[in-house]
């Protein structure tokens, strides 16, 4: 056999070995639910979006039940600007008045949701786009936040308008869609018992669904490698106790704190484990789930 014939055989053998390595993971996760929060930089990159859709379709093909929850903050911001709707922020949090809530629902449940459904279809899968409103999936309540006056140190309530958080989850519509071979694509919009429409943080929505489904994994795709130690090295395995200690000594801070709070809440409420993963890495989900190396930070109760 000459060199020109050997090279293709070697490549084929490498691919076969990769599949053999993944086999135990296929068997372990077959029939289980994975909840994936998708957003950030990956949503604005055509190649990354295509690869994400391919990964999700592959998960479904090997017997896993993926559920995708998507964000869309930048897209909402651009639409508000285009429509001339003023945006107000308090302590870095967007105030969602009635006009903003209507735009958020239009962008999230409309443009973004259906674009993801189309991406899944192009990758050979079948997806159904829903929001928390559909089938009574999520019932929301108004988020309550406080802030301290820097001069008096007195706490006062913040009114963020129609910003909500899940208070009840009924997974019937997800289970029905999954059983029919569909991949649910969920927009983080839900109705409250008061009849109002609420915009929910996508991480929070994903965490609530992962807990309610008893998912094998909650996956938060981010634009960082995962949780980093003080030396900048990736921390691959953490428990809720580890996270509390890292937060106390300042190792984790800023935007990573609410993400890890979501992970801890989901794990403590019935999700097997959560992963914070860099969504910029091509096929990062497959590397995390189906190889021994993994690719992000795993949070579990252990």
N, C-alpha and C positions, 0 to 999 in steps of 0.2 A: 504493500500500500504506500503510495507516494505522499509527499507533504500536503499536496492540494486536497487529497482525500481524507487525510488524518485530521485536518483542522475542523471540518464540519462535524466529524464524528466526536471530536473532543467537546465542541460546543453543545452538541446534542446530549452528551453524557453529563455535562455540567448542569444543563437544564433539568435532566432527569433526576440528578442528585438533589437539586433544589426542591423538586416536587416530593421526593422521599423525605426530606427534612421537614417539609410542611405537613406531611400526612398525619402525624399525631395531633397537630393543632386542628386540622380539618375534623378529625374524629372527636376531639374534645369539645369543639364549639358547635357541632352540628345540632340544629334545632334551637340554639340559643339566640337571644336578642342582643344586638349591638346598637347602642344609641350614639350617633355621631353628630357633634356640633360642628357645623361648617360655616366658615366666615372669614373675615380678615382679608389678607392680601390674596389668598388663593382665589377668591370670588372674582377678582378683577383681572385675572390672568387666564387667557383662553386655553393655553396648554395645561396649566394646573387644573383648570375646571374639567377638561377632558379626562385627564388622568384620575381625578377624583371620581368621576362618574364610572370609569372603567373599574376602579377598585371596588366601588359599591356593588356594581353588577357582579363582579367576581365573588364577593362575599355571599350574595344571594345564590349564585350558581353552585357553591360548595355546601349549601344547606344552612347557612347562617341567615338570620332575619335582621337585616339592617334597617334602622329608622334614622332618618336624617332630619336634624333641626337646624335651620339656617338663620343667620343674622342678616344685617343690612343697614347698619348705622350710616356709613358713608353715602350709600345710595339714597337713604331718606334725607340726609342733609342736602344733597345736591338737588333733590326734587323740591324741598322746601324753599331753597334759594331760587330755583327756576320759577316757582309759583309766587314768589314774593312773600312767603310766610315767615315772619320773624321768629328766630329761635332764641330762647332764653335759657341760660344755664345757671344753676345754683350749686356751688361747691363742686363744679365739674360735671354735674348731672343735668341732662336735658329735661327741661320742663315740658311736659306733653299736654298742651291744652287741646280743646276739641278739634280745632283745625289741624293741629299736628298729628293727633291720633288718627284722623281720617286719611291723611297723607301716608302715615306709617302703614296703615292697613292696606292701602292701595299699592304701595311699593312692595311690602313683604308678601301679602297674600296673592298679589297680582304678578307684577313683572318678575321678581326674583324667584318666587315659588315655581312659576310656570317655566322659567328658563332652566331651572334645575330638573324639572320633570322632562323637558325636551332633551337635556344632556344625557339623562339616564336612558331615554329611548334610543338616542343615537349610538349609545354604547351597547345596545342590544337587550336592555332591561325594560321592565314595565313599572312605572311609578305612578303614584296618585298624590296630587297636591292637596293638602288640607291645612287648616289652622286649628288652634285650640277651640274654636267655636264649633267645628264640625263634629257631629255625633256626641256633643257634650264632653269632648275630650278633656278639656281643662276649664275649670271654674277659677276665675281670678279674684283677688282682693286688692284693694289699693295699697301700694307700698307706703309705709310710714318711715320717715327718716328724721333725725334730729341733727342739729349742729350747735356747736358752742360758740358764743360770742367771744372773740379774742380779748376783749377788754374786761367784760364783766364775768366771763367764764360761766355764764348762765346758758343752759340748753334751751333751744327753741325748736319747735316743729317746722319741718320743711314740707311745703306742699308742691309735689312734683306733678300734679295734675293726674292724667290718666296713665300712670305708670303702675303696673300691677305685678303680682307674683302669684304662682299657683297655690290654691288652697284646697283643691280637690282634683283628682284625675280619674277618669273612666277610660280604660284602655280598649274598650270594645271595638271601636272603629279601627284602631291599629291592628288588633288581633284578627279582625275580619279581613282587612286588606292584605295582611301578611299571609293568611291562610289561602287567599286567592292568588298568591304568587306576585303580589304587588309590593313595591318598596314605598313606604309612606314618607313623604317630604312635608315636614311640618313648619309652618310659619308661626312665630312666637306672638300670636295675637289671641286673646281670649275674652270672653264676656264675663262680667261679674254678676253676682246675684242681684245687684242693683240695676242691671240692664245695660250698663255702660260697657264700652269696648276699651280694653286695656292693652297696652304695649308691654311685653314682658322681655326681660333680658334673655337672650338666646341660650347662654350658658345655664341660667337658672331653669329655663324651660326644659332643656335637655336633661339636667339633673333630676328634675321631678319625674320625667317620663322614664328614665333609667331605673329610678327607685320603684315606681309603680309597676313596671314590667318585670322587676327582678332580673334586670339585664346582666349578662355575663361581663359586659364592658360598657362603660361610658367613656367616650373619646372626645376630648376637647382639642381641636386643631387650632394652633396658635402660630405666632410668628417668631417664637423663640424655641430653642432646642428642648426645653422642658424646665424643670426646677434645677437651678444651679447652686452649688455650694459657695462658700466665701472665696474659695480658690478658683472659681469659675468652672469647676468640673461638674458634669451632669450627675445629678442624684437619681439613680435608676429605680430605687424602691423606697417608698415611704409609708409610714402608718399615720393615722390621725395624731398620735402622740408625738411622732417625729415632727410633723408639720407645726404643732403647737410650740414645740421647742425652737424650731427654726424661725418662727414668727417672733417669738419672745426675744431672741438674740439679734433680730434684724436681718437675718440671712435672706428671708423672703419679705418683700414689701411691694407697695404700689399695686398695679393691676393684677399681679399674680395672686394676691391675697383673696379677692372674691372668687377667682377660679378654683383655688384650692378649697375654699369654704364650700363651694358647690360639690366638689369631688368628695369631701368628707361627709357632707350631708347625704349624698347619694349612697355611699358605701355603708354608712350607718343605718340607712333605711332599706337595705335589701339588695343593692347592686353589688355584684361580686367584686369588682375592682374598677378603678377609673384611671385613665391615662391622659397626661398632658403631653402633647406631641407637636413637633414642628411641621405644620402643614405645607411648608415651602419645599420640603424634601420630596422628590418624586416617589410616588407609591409608598409613602411613609407608613400608611396603615398596614400594608401587607408586610413590611419589614417588622413592624411591631407585633403583629398577631401571629405570623407564620414562620418566624425564624428564632433561633436561640438567642441572637444578639439583642433583639428588641431595638427600639429607636427613641423612646421617650422616658418619662417618669411615671412609674406605676404606683398608684395609691390603693392600698388594701388594708383591711382590718387585721389580717394575719393573726 
